[in-house]
Amino acid sequence: MINLEHIFDEAGFTCRQSKVGYITVYAFTRETAGRKEKIYITHRDYSTSQNPNNNKFETPWVRVTFQRVEQVIAEVAGLSPDDLGTIHQHAFLEVGLPGLVLDKRLFNVNSESEENIFAGYLKEFYDKGARPFFERYTTLESVDEQISALPDEQLQSFITDSGGNMALHRALVIKVLTRNPGTIDYLSTWKKILFEDINDSTVKRMYDLLLKFADKLQIQE
């Protein structure tokens, strides 16, 4: 069986495994000042006595966590900062991945040849996908620049949504921390948009949470 634990050692990642039932998740982490880069690989072991070699691996996915952002999110929303991420691999679409397959859900890895193929894919995934993704978004300013360029409907696919429809709240935190001059306009615009549907319970929660973030961040309109 392929040993993934040290596959990203040369790039400076450490590995932590967690297993629930037949699923094992390999979480690879590399930390810089105020920032964490992560790669996740999920292994599904469907092996049985009748079918002893039935191992599948999902396409890897990555995310970057800016700790200043997620600390604010955690404090206001009552979440654990360790479980939060700022941006994830939908941003790959902005980097470009020539020749790299991301739409294949599962890889069969049950023979030496399949292990070699998957190991080669992981190297290609890192070289063509994860590494340029990590290199492009090294600062909050680079993230804010991309946020400002995206249409609203694409915002949630770029900024990790940790539940509660918080993509726009996370964008607000990023704008404040990067001193974006459009912060007040952004806040005012979203307050108006959400208030139009304030009778919807989900929208009201988003609106109330937006006010909490504005108060926490001391935004003066």
CYANA upper distance limits for C-alpha pairs under 8 A (distance plus 0.5 A):
  1 MET  CA    109 VAL  CA      8.44
  1 MET  CA    110 ASN  CA      7.73
  1 MET  CA    111 SER  CA      8.47
  1 MET  CA    115 GLU  CA      8.20
  2 ILE  CA    109 VAL  CA      8.37
  2 ILE  CA    115 GLU  CA      6.47
  3 ASN  CA      7 ILE  CA      8.13
  4 LEU  CA     26 TYR  CA      8.26
  5 GLU  CA     15 CYS  CA      6.30
  5 GLU  CA     16 ARG  CA      8.37
  5 GLU  CA     26 TYR  CA      7.94
  6 HIS  CA     14 THR  CA      8.24
  6 HIS  CA     15 CYS  CA      7.74
  8 PHE  CA     12 GLY  CA      7.25
  8 PHE  CA     13 PHE  CA      6.12
  8 PHE  CA     14 THR  CA      8.13
  8 PHE  CA     28 PHE  CA      8.13
  9 ASP  CA     13 PHE  CA      5.83
  9 ASP  CA     14 THR  CA      7.19
 12 GLY  CA     30 ARG  CA      6.70
 13 PHE  CA     28 PHE  CA      6.12
 13 PHE  CA     29 THR  CA      5.58
 13 PHE  CA     30 ARG  CA      5.20
 14 THR  CA     28 PHE  CA      5.86
 14 THR  CA     29 THR  CA      5.86
 14 THR  CA     30 ARG  CA      7.10
 15 CYS  CA     26 TYR  CA      7.03
 15 CYS  CA     27 ALA  CA      6.08
 15 CYS  CA     28 PHE  CA      4.94
 15 CYS  CA     29 THR  CA      7.02
 16 ARG  CA     26 TYR  CA      6.41
 16 ARG  CA     27 ALA  CA      5.74
 16 ARG  CA     28 PHE  CA      6.99
 17 GLN  CA     24 THR  CA      7.26
 17 GLN  CA     25 VAL  CA      6.18
 17 GLN  CA     26 TYR  CA      5.21
 17 GLN  CA     27 ALA  CA      6.74
 18 SER  CA     24 THR  CA      6.16
 18 SER  CA     25 VAL  CA      5.87
 18 SER  CA     26 TYR  CA      7.31
 19 LYS  CA     23 ILE  CA      6.21
 19 LYS  CA     24 THR  CA      4.76
 19 LYS  CA     25 VAL  CA      6.86
 20 VAL  CA     24 THR  CA      6.98
 22 TYR  CA     44 ARG  CA      6.32
 22 TYR  CA     45 ASP  CA      5.70
 22 TYR  CA     46 TYR  CA      7.25
 23 ILE  CA     42 THR  CA      7.44
 23 ILE  CA     43 HIS  CA      6.22
 23 ILE  CA     44 ARG  CA      5.27
 23 ILE  CA     45 ASP  CA      6.98
 24 THR  CA     42 THR  CA      6.34
 24 THR  CA     43 HIS  CA      5.61
 24 THR  CA     44 ARG  CA      7.12
 25 VAL  CA     40 TYR  CA      7.33
 25 VAL  CA     41 ILE  CA      6.31
 25 VAL  CA     42 THR  CA      4.99
 25 VAL  CA     43 HIS  CA      6.75
 26 TYR  CA     40 TYR  CA      6.16
 26 TYR  CA     41 ILE  CA      5.63
 26 TYR  CA     42 THR  CA      6.77
 26 TYR  CA     43 HIS  CA      8.45
 27 ALA  CA     38 LYS  CA      7.31
 27 ALA  CA     39 ILE  CA      6.45
 27 ALA  CA     40 TYR  CA      5.25
 27 ALA  CA     41 ILE  CA      7.24
 28 PHE  CA     38 LYS  CA      5.94
 28 PHE  CA     39 ILE  CA      5.55
 28 PHE  CA     40 TYR  CA      6.81
 29 THR  CA     36 LYS  CA      7.20
 29 THR  CA     37 GLU  CA      6.20
 29 THR  CA     38 LYS  CA      5.13
 29 THR  CA     39 ILE  CA      7.22
 30 ARG  CA     36 LYS  CA      6.33
 30 ARG  CA     37 GLU  CA      5.68
 30 ARG  CA     38 LYS  CA      7.05
 31 GLU  CA     35 ARG  CA      6.39
 31 GLU  CA     36 LYS  CA      5.02
 31 GLU  CA     37 GLU  CA      6.77
 32 THR  CA     36 LYS  CA      6.76
 34 GLY  CA     66 PHE  CA      6.58
 34 GLY  CA     67 GLN  CA      5.89
 34 GLY  CA     68 ARG  CA      7.41
 35 ARG  CA     64 VAL  CA      7.66
 35 ARG  CA     65 THR  CA      6.13
 35 ARG  CA     66 PHE  CA      5.17
 35 ARG  CA     67 GLN  CA      6.33
 36 LYS  CA     64 VAL  CA      6.20
 36 LYS  CA     65 THR  CA      5.55
 36 LYS  CA     66 PHE  CA      7.15
 36 LYS  CA     67 GLN  CA      8.20
 37 GLU  CA     62 VAL  CA      8.09
 37 GLU  CA     63 ARG  CA      6.72
 37 GLU  CA     64 VAL  CA      5.21
 37 GLU  CA     65 THR  CA      7.07
 37 GLU  CA    134 PHE  CA      7.44
 38 LYS  CA     62 VAL  CA      5.95
 38 LYS  CA     63 ARG  CA      5.91
 38 LYS  CA     64 VAL  CA      6.78
 39 ILE  CA     60 PRO  CA      7.33
 39 ILE  CA     61 TRP  CA      6.34
 39 ILE  CA     62 VAL  CA      4.91
 39 ILE  CA     63 ARG  CA      7.30
 39 ILE  CA    130 ALA  CA      8.32
 40 TYR  CA     60 PRO  CA      6.04
 40 TYR  CA     61 TRP  CA      5.87
 40 TYR  CA     62 VAL  CA      6.58
 41 ILE  CA     57 PHE  CA      7.66
 41 ILE  CA     58 GLU  CA      7.00
 41 ILE  CA     59 THR  CA      7.47
 41 ILE  CA     60 PRO  CA      5.26
 41 ILE  CA     61 TRP  CA      7.41
 42 THR  CA     57 PHE  CA      6.22
 42 THR  CA     58 GLU  CA      5.91
 42 THR  CA     59 THR  CA      8.30
 42 THR  CA     60 PRO  CA      7.74
 43 HIS  CA     55 ASN  CA      7.68
 43 HIS  CA     56 LYS  CA      6.39
 43 HIS  CA     57 PHE  CA      5.05
 43 HIS  CA     58 GLU  CA      7.07
 44 ARG  CA     55 ASN  CA      6.42
 44 ARG  CA     56 LYS  CA      5.63
 44 ARG  CA     57 PHE  CA      6.59
 44 ARG  CA     58 GLU  CA      8.40
 45 ASP  CA     54 ASN  CA      6.70
 45 ASP  CA     55 ASN  CA      5.17
 45 ASP  CA     56 LYS  CA      6.92
 46 TYR  CA     53 ASN  CA      8.39
 46 TYR  CA     54 ASN  CA      5.65
 46 TYR  CA     55 ASN  CA      6.50
 46 TYR  CA     56 LYS  CA      8.21
 47 SER  CA     51 ASN  CA      6.05
 47 SER  CA     52 PRO  CA      5.17
 47 SER  CA     53 ASN  CA      5.85
 47 SER  CA     54 ASN  CA      5.10
 47 SER  CA     55 ASN  CA      7.16
 48 THR  CA     52 PRO  CA      5.50
 48 THR  CA     53 ASN  CA      8.21
 48 THR  CA     54 ASN  CA      8.29
 53 ASN  CA    110 ASN  CA      6.26
 54 ASN  CA    108 ASN  CA      7.96
 54 ASN  CA    109 VAL  CA      8.26
 54 ASN  CA    110 ASN  CA      6.96
 55 ASN  CA    108 ASN  CA      6.52
 55 ASN  CA    109 VAL  CA      6.10
 55 ASN  CA    110 ASN  CA      6.47
 56 LYS  CA    106 LEU  CA      6.44
 56 LYS  CA    107 PHE  CA      5.83
 56 LYS  CA    108 ASN  CA      5.16
 56 LYS  CA    109 VAL  CA      6.34
 57 PHE  CA    106 LEU  CA      5.88
 57 PHE  CA    107 PHE  CA      5.56
 57 PHE  CA    108 ASN  CA      7.16
 57 PHE  CA    109 VAL  CA      7.65
 58 GLU  CA    105 ARG  CA      6.03
 58 GLU  CA    106 LEU  CA      5.04
 58 GLU  CA    107 PHE  CA      6.82
 59 THR  CA    102 LEU  CA      7.17
 59 THR  CA    103 ASP  CA      8.32
 59 THR  CA    104 LYS  CA      7.06
 59 THR  CA    105 ARG  CA      6.13
 59 THR  CA    106 LEU  CA      6.78
 59 THR  CA    107 PHE  CA      8.00
 61 TRP  CA     88 HIS  CA      8.26
 61 TRP  CA     89 GLN  CA      6.77
 62 VAL  CA     88 HIS  CA      6.30
 62 VAL  CA     89 GLN  CA      6.00
 62 VAL  CA    130 ALA  CA      7.30
 63 ARG  CA     85 GLY  CA      6.85
 63 ARG  CA     86 THR  CA      7.69
 63 ARG  CA     87 ILE  CA      6.06
 63 ARG  CA     88 HIS  CA      4.56
 63 ARG  CA     89 GLN  CA      6.62
 64 VAL  CA     85 GLY  CA      6.51
 64 VAL  CA     86 THR  CA      6.32
 64 VAL  CA     87 ILE  CA      5.94
 64 VAL  CA     88 HIS  CA      6.89
 64 VAL  CA    134 PHE  CA      7.79
 65 THR  CA     70 GLU  CA      7.79
 65 THR  CA     84 LEU  CA      7.58
 65 THR  CA     85 GLY  CA      5.00
 65 THR  CA     86 THR  CA      5.28
 65 THR  CA     87 ILE  CA      7.35
 66 PHE  CA     70 GLU  CA      6.94
 66 PHE  CA     85 GLY  CA      7.88
 66 PHE  CA     86 THR  CA      6.64
 66 PHE  CA    140 LEU  CA      7.97
 67 GLN  CA     71 GLN  CA      6.39
 67 GLN  CA     81 PRO  CA      8.20
 68 ARG  CA     72 VAL  CA      7.18
 69 VAL  CA     73 ILE  CA      6.93
 69 VAL  CA     86 THR  CA      7.89
 69 VAL  CA    170 ARG  CA      7.85
 69 VAL  CA    173 VAL  CA      6.83
 69 VAL  CA    174 ILE  CA      6.95
 69 VAL  CA    177 LEU  CA      8.30
 70 GLU  CA     74 ALA  CA      6.40
 70 GLU  CA     81 PRO  CA      6.08
 70 GLU  CA     84 LEU  CA      6.82
 70 GLU  CA     85 GLY  CA      7.59
 70 GLU  CA     86 THR  CA      7.58
 71 GLN  CA     75 GLU  CA      6.67
 71 GLN  CA     81 PRO  CA      6.23
 72 VAL  CA     76 VAL  CA      6.73
 72 VAL  CA    173 VAL  CA      7.99
 73 ILE  CA     77 ALA  CA      6.30
 73 ILE  CA     78 GLY  CA      8.30
 73 ILE  CA     79 LEU  CA      7.84
 73 ILE  CA     81 PRO  CA      8.10
 73 ILE  CA    170 ARG  CA      7.52
 73 ILE  CA    173 VAL  CA      8.43
 74 ALA  CA     78 GLY  CA      5.74
 74 ALA  CA     79 LEU  CA      4.90
 74 ALA  CA     80 SER  CA      6.11
 74 ALA  CA     81 PRO  CA      5.84
 75 GLU  CA     79 LEU  CA      7.41
 76 VAL  CA    212 LYS  CA      7.38
 76 VAL  CA    213 PHE  CA      7.06
 76 VAL  CA    216 LYS  CA      7.90
 77 ALA  CA    209 LEU  CA      8.18
 79 LEU  CA     83 ASP  CA      8.33
 80 SER  CA     84 LEU  CA      7.61
 84 LEU  CA    160 THR  CA      8.47
 84 LEU  CA    162 SER  CA      7.02
 85 GLY  CA    160 THR  CA      6.39
 85 GLY  CA    162 SER  CA      8.21
 86 THR  CA    159 ILE  CA      6.21
 86 THR  CA    160 THR  CA      5.87
 86 THR  CA    170 ARG  CA      8.31
 87 ILE  CA     91 ALA  CA      7.98
 87 ILE  CA    158 PHE  CA      6.30
 87 ILE  CA    159 ILE  CA      4.96
 87 ILE  CA    160 THR  CA      5.51
 88 HIS  CA    157 SER  CA      8.44
 88 HIS  CA    158 PHE  CA      6.81
 88 HIS  CA    159 ILE  CA      7.07
 88 HIS  CA    160 THR  CA      6.39
 89 GLN  CA     93 LEU  CA      8.43
 89 GLN  CA    133 PHE  CA      8.23
 89 GLN  CA    158 PHE  CA      8.10
 90 HIS  CA     94 GLU  CA      8.47
 90 HIS  CA    157 SER  CA      6.39
 90 HIS  CA    158 PHE  CA      6.18
 91 ALA  CA     95 VAL  CA      7.27
 91 ALA  CA    133 PHE  CA      7.82
 91 ALA  CA    157 SER  CA      8.32
 91 ALA  CA    158 PHE  CA      6.12
 92 PHE  CA     96 GLY  CA      6.59
 92 PHE  CA     97 LEU  CA      7.57
 92 PHE  CA    129 GLY  CA      7.15
 92 PHE  CA    133 PHE  CA      6.88
 93 LEU  CA     97 LEU  CA      8.03
 95 VAL  CA    129 GLY  CA      8.39
 95 VAL  CA    132 PRO  CA      7.49
 95 VAL  CA    133 PHE  CA      7.05
 95 VAL  CA    136 ARG  CA      8.39
 96 GLY  CA    129 GLY  CA      8.38
 97 LEU  CA    128 LYS  CA      6.41
 97 LEU  CA    129 GLY  CA      6.58
 98 PRO  CA    128 LYS  CA      7.98
100 LEU  CA    124 GLU  CA      7.74
100 LEU  CA    125 PHE  CA      7.29
100 LEU  CA    128 LYS  CA      7.63
100 LEU  CA    129 GLY  CA      8.25
107 PHE  CA    118 PHE  CA      7.81
108 ASN  CA    114 GLU  CA      7.43
109 VAL  CA    114 GLU  CA      5.50
109 VAL  CA    115 GLU  CA      5.96
109 VAL  CA    118 PHE  CA      7.62
110 ASN  CA    114 GLU  CA      6.76
110 ASN  CA    115 GLU  CA      7.53
111 SER  CA    115 GLU  CA      6.59
112 GLU  CA    116 ASN  CA      6.71
113 SER  CA    117 ILE  CA      6.75
114 GLU  CA    118 PHE  CA      6.61
115 GLU  CA    119 ALA  CA      6.53
116 ASN  CA    120 GLY  CA      6.58
117 ILE  CA    121 TYR  CA      6.68
118 PHE  CA    122 LEU  CA      6.70
119 ALA  CA    123 LYS  CA      6.91
120 GLY  CA    124 GLU  CA      6.77
121 TYR  CA    125 PHE  CA      6.41
122 LEU  CA    126 TYR  CA      6.66
123 LYS  CA    127 ASP  CA      6.62
124 GLU  CA    128 LYS  CA      6.23
124 GLU  CA    129 GLY  CA      8.07
125 PHE  CA    129 GLY  CA      5.64
125 PHE  CA    130 ALA  CA      6.88
126 TYR  CA    130 ALA  CA      5.08
126 TYR  CA    131 ARG  CA      6.03
127 ASP  CA    131 ARG  CA      6.09
127 ASP  CA    132 PRO  CA      7.84
128 LYS  CA    132 PRO  CA      7.08
129 GLY  CA    133 PHE  CA      6.61
130 ALA  CA    134 PHE  CA      6.58
131 ARG  CA    135 GLU  CA      6.55
132 PRO  CA    136 ARG  CA      6.41
133 PHE  CA    137 TYR  CA      6.96
134 PHE  CA    138 THR  CA      6.93
136 ARG  CA    142 SER  CA      7.89
137 TYR  CA    142 SER  CA      6.16
137 TYR  CA    143 VAL  CA      6.58
138 THR  CA    142 SER  CA      7.60
139 THR  CA    143 VAL  CA      7.25
140 LEU  CA    144 ASP  CA      6.59
140 LEU  CA    174 ILE  CA      7.37
140 LEU  CA    177 LEU  CA      8.48
140 LEU  CA    178 THR  CA      7.15
141 GLU  CA    145 GLU  CA      6.57
141 GLU  CA    178 THR  CA      6.47
142 SER  CA    146 GLN  CA      6.95
143 VAL  CA    147 ILE  CA      6.72
144 ASP  CA    148 SER  CA      6.60
144 ASP  CA    171 ALA  CA      8.10
144 ASP  CA    174 ILE  CA      6.90
144 ASP  CA    175 LYS  CA      6.89
144 ASP  CA    178 THR  CA      7.89
145 GLU  CA    149 ALA  CA      6.95
146 GLN  CA    150 LEU  CA      6.82
147 ILE  CA    155 LEU  CA      7.24
147 ILE  CA    158 PHE  CA      8.36
147 ILE  CA    171 ALA  CA      7.70
150 LEU  CA    154 GLN  CA      6.70
150 LEU  CA    155 LEU  CA      6.88
151 PRO  CA    155 LEU  CA      7.20
154 GLN  CA    158 PHE  CA      7.16
155 LEU  CA    159 ILE  CA      6.69
155 LEU  CA    167 ALA  CA      7.26
155 LEU  CA    168 LEU  CA      8.03
156 GLN  CA    160 THR  CA      7.09
156 GLN  CA    161 ASP  CA      6.77
156 GLN  CA    167 ALA  CA      5.76
156 GLN  CA    168 LEU  CA      8.20
157 SER  CA    161 ASP  CA      8.48
159 ILE  CA    167 ALA  CA      6.46
159 ILE  CA    170 ARG  CA      8.01
159 ILE  CA    171 ALA  CA      8.17
160 THR  CA    167 ALA  CA      7.37
161 ASP  CA    165 ASN  CA      6.91
161 ASP  CA    166 MET  CA      6.37
161 ASP  CA    167 ALA  CA      5.93
162 SER  CA    166 MET  CA      7.38
164 GLY  CA    206 MET  CA      7.98
165 ASN  CA    206 MET  CA      7.42
166 MET  CA    170 ARG  CA      6.61
166 MET  CA    206 MET  CA      7.90
167 ALA  CA    171 ALA  CA      6.73
168 LEU  CA    172 LEU  CA      6.75
169 HIS  CA    173 VAL  CA      6.91
169 HIS  CA    209 LEU  CA      8.33
169 HIS  CA    210 LEU  CA      6.62
169 HIS  CA    213 PHE  CA      7.60
170 ARG  CA    174 ILE  CA      6.79
171 ALA  CA    175 LYS  CA      6.69
172 LEU  CA    176 VAL  CA      6.78
172 LEU  CA    183 THR  CA      7.43
172 LEU  CA    186 TYR  CA      7.99
172 LEU  CA    187 LEU  CA      7.62
173 VAL  CA    177 LEU  CA      6.71
173 VAL  CA    213 PHE  CA      8.16
173 VAL  CA    217 LEU  CA      8.02
174 ILE  CA    178 THR  CA      6.59
175 LYS  CA    179 ARG  CA      6.43
175 LYS  CA    180 ASN  CA      5.51
175 LYS  CA    182 GLY  CA      8.33
175 LYS  CA    183 THR  CA      6.29
176 VAL  CA    180 ASN  CA      6.77
176 VAL  CA    183 THR  CA      6.93
176 VAL  CA    217 LEU  CA      7.79
179 ARG  CA    183 THR  CA      8.13
182 GLY  CA    186 TYR  CA      6.62
183 THR  CA    187 LEU  CA      6.74
184 ILE  CA    188 SER  CA      6.59
184 ILE  CA    219 ILE  CA      7.80
184 ILE  CA    220 GLN  CA      8.16
184 ILE  CA    221 GLU  CA      6.58
185 ASP  CA    189 THR  CA      6.46
186 TYR  CA    190 TRP  CA      6.82
187 LEU  CA    191 LYS  CA      6.65
187 LEU  CA    214 ALA  CA      8.41
188 SER  CA    192 LYS  CA      6.82
188 SER  CA    221 GLU  CA      8.28
189 THR  CA    193 ILE  CA      6.77
190 TRP  CA    194 LEU  CA      6.48
191 LYS  CA    195 PHE  CA      6.41
191 LYS  CA    207 TYR  CA      7.17
191 LYS  CA    210 LEU  CA      8.18
192 LYS  CA    196 GLU  CA      6.89
193 ILE  CA    197 ASP  CA      7.99
194 LEU  CA    198 ILE  CA      6.67
194 LEU  CA    203 VAL  CA      6.61
194 LEU  CA    204 LYS  CA      7.89
194 LEU  CA    206 MET  CA      8.08
194 LEU  CA    207 TYR  CA      6.46
195 PHE  CA    203 VAL  CA      8.46
195 PHE  CA    204 LYS  CA      8.18
195 PHE  CA    207 TYR  CA      7.53
197 ASP  CA    203 VAL  CA      6.92
197 ASP  CA    204 LYS  CA      8.16
198 ILE  CA    203 VAL  CA      6.30
198 ILE  CA    204 LYS  CA      5.46
198 ILE  CA    207 TYR  CA      8.06
199 ASN  CA    203 VAL  CA      8.00
199 ASN  CA    204 LYS  CA      7.18
200 ASP  CA    204 LYS  CA      6.59
201 SER  CA    205 ARG  CA      6.81
202 THR  CA    206 MET  CA      6.90
203 VAL  CA    207 TYR  CA      6.57
204 LYS  CA    208 ASP  CA      6.52
205 ARG  CA    209 LEU  CA      6.53
206 MET  CA    210 LEU  CA      6.58
207 TYR  CA    211 LEU  CA      6.94
208 ASP  CA    212 LYS  CA      6.92
209 LEU  CA    213 PHE  CA      6.78
210 LEU  CA    214 ALA  CA      6.69
211 LEU  CA    215 ASP  CA      6.66
212 LYS  CA    216 LYS  CA      6.60
213 PHE  CA    217 LEU  CA      6.47
214 ALA  CA    218 GLN  CA      6.42
214 ALA  CA    219 ILE  CA      5.86
215 ASP  CA    219 ILE  CA      6.99
